[in-house]
Amino acid sequence: MFLQTMVTGLGIGSIYALMAMGYCLVFSILNFSNFAHGAMIMLGAYVGFLFCSIIGLSFFWSLILTAIITGILSIINERLAYRTLREKSAPSLYLIITAMGVSIILENLVYSTIGSNFYSYPKIFSRNYIEIFSSTIGLIDIYSFFVSIICIILLHLFLNYSKMGIAIRAGVSDPVAASLMGANFNVLIRNVFFLSGIFAGIAGVFMGFRYMVYPQMGWITNKAYIAAVIGGLGSLPGAIIGGLILGIIETIVSVYISSVVRDVFSFSLLILILLFKPLGLFGVKLEDKM
Amino acid sequence: MLKITDMNVFYGHIHAIQGISIQVQKNEIVSIIGSNGAGKSTLLGSIAGIIKKTSGEITFEDNQLPAHSYEIVKLGVILVPERRRIFPNLTVNENLKMGAYLRNDNLEIEKDLEEIYRLFPILKKRTKQYGGTLSGGEQQMLAIARGLMSKPKFLMLDEPSLGLAPNLTEEVFLKIKEINQIGITILLVEQNAFKALEIASRAYVLENGRITYSGIGTEMLDNPNIKNAYLGV
């Protein structure tokens, strides 16, 4: 029972970690919380459903294609909604409100075109569970855990060893100095949004597969936001650890107490962390965090 | 090589640069001295494209300078900014690689890295260390080295001696001379007027956004007005 709980917790937690990393990437370079990220995840779930169920591609290819599409959608989102504000050096608050607006627009766009039906992904594995040490382990948990690990490793390699990755880290700490080295800040931002969109797409497909696909599912990402804050907004390791902690705690509460109070625990945890460690577990000190 | 004609810069209502015209010839070291708030950093920032000028013309090798800093860097016009602004979260090696951001000749970059480490031996011992952990003098060396990694034709240095102990200041100015001797034109902005005039071929005095005096560096050292105002003699 305990092993099963832990694996499920890690499975869910790794998806939270993916979502939280998307928040974190944008936050670290633009210093605002991109609440349109949840809508991107929702779109990812729909796009993945389209590939998986209607076109009939394999789960793996659906995942890859969805990631690319949400990556591009995320770039478009930045270009249309945020760039003008950035160029007028608007305060972060304006960007946050715009992001919320984008998320409402996208959600209602789905309502008015696809409708409010709930869809569920087709079966992808011939069996959903395997037995290890007499515990039932969900294959999707293992799958999502390993995909997340691969994403995290690839992101790490990209940020530390590629020229663009180094430039993004430089832009995070000092955009003006980075532009004095010849880096075009708009290009850095575009790549950051592409990455964050990729993570949104992958997380969306897993969320859709695990639960259901419906227009409001983006709000689940409130959890990812909690994860990002627990870890410390703007810190990538923080986002990962925060996501895993949240996933495990939620599963333990659901299993040993009741799934009804699960969210009560998540939000209480958020409040406790903010009370005792306002910067989160791995927080970076910044002037104002929103 | 670089020519500024009648440039004006405003910050809101503040007229920070008031109709400045200066010239820098190839292979010169030109210094701009002046007190705090005279507009020295604004002047360099406008050349580098991080501050938008209101009017006037800047030409480099007889062509208009483009508007964006990343296009200006491409031409070989590089600013080593005030307070060094190295990337604290990047290692020394990554900081230097960032300097070579627009270059694609990887073999040459490796060679230039070796050359940089020969010129600044202290950095070689620190390659894997984060920029933020370096001392002030090391950070200044790194900032200059990072500027050199982009293969500049025209290097601007903003207050390279700021916050450095006298012996380190001496070392930084020696390096600047050495860089000039390998064929890089230098425009230097300094509060340490004595040092700046000593190494300059020519110099300008900037006061409240206006050029009030210009001349040969060493001759200006003997000018009584400048002695009074900037050399504290």
Interface residues (C-beta under 8 A of the other chain):
Chain A: K163 I166 A167 R169 A170 V172 S173 D174 V176 A177 A178 S179 L180 M181 G182 A183 N184
Chain B: A48 G49 I50 H68 S69 Y70 V73 K74 I78 L79 P81 R85 I86 F87 P88 N89 L90 E94 K97 M98 G99 Y101 L102 R146 S150
